[in-house]
């Protein structure tokens, strides 16, 4: 159920969490056909509930680690 969605574009800084407005790193496609965006914090907080209603999940939270690694290399 998780992974890269073929027709979906990568998430950008303009994509915002539907709960708090922070940058979204997770796109959830719902069984009902809708879509939700979450920051890493809210995805972790609601993970069990979300997975019950999701048809697919695009998780790009690895981008958070890439940013930290780039800073560490300076």
C-alpha positions, 0 to 999 in steps of 0.5 A: 500500500505504501510507495511511489504513486505513478501519476503523482508528482513529487511533493514540494514546499508549496504542499502543506499539511492539512492538519497544521499547515507545515510542509507536507511530506506525505500524500494519502490517497483515500479509498473514497477517492480523496487526497490528504497531505500531512507533515511527518509529525501528523502522519506519525500521530495518525498513522494507524487510522490513516492506513485503514482508509488509504488506498495508497501513501506517498511517503517522502519523509526521507527528504527530511534526512537529506536536508540534515545530511547536506547541512552536516557536510558543510 
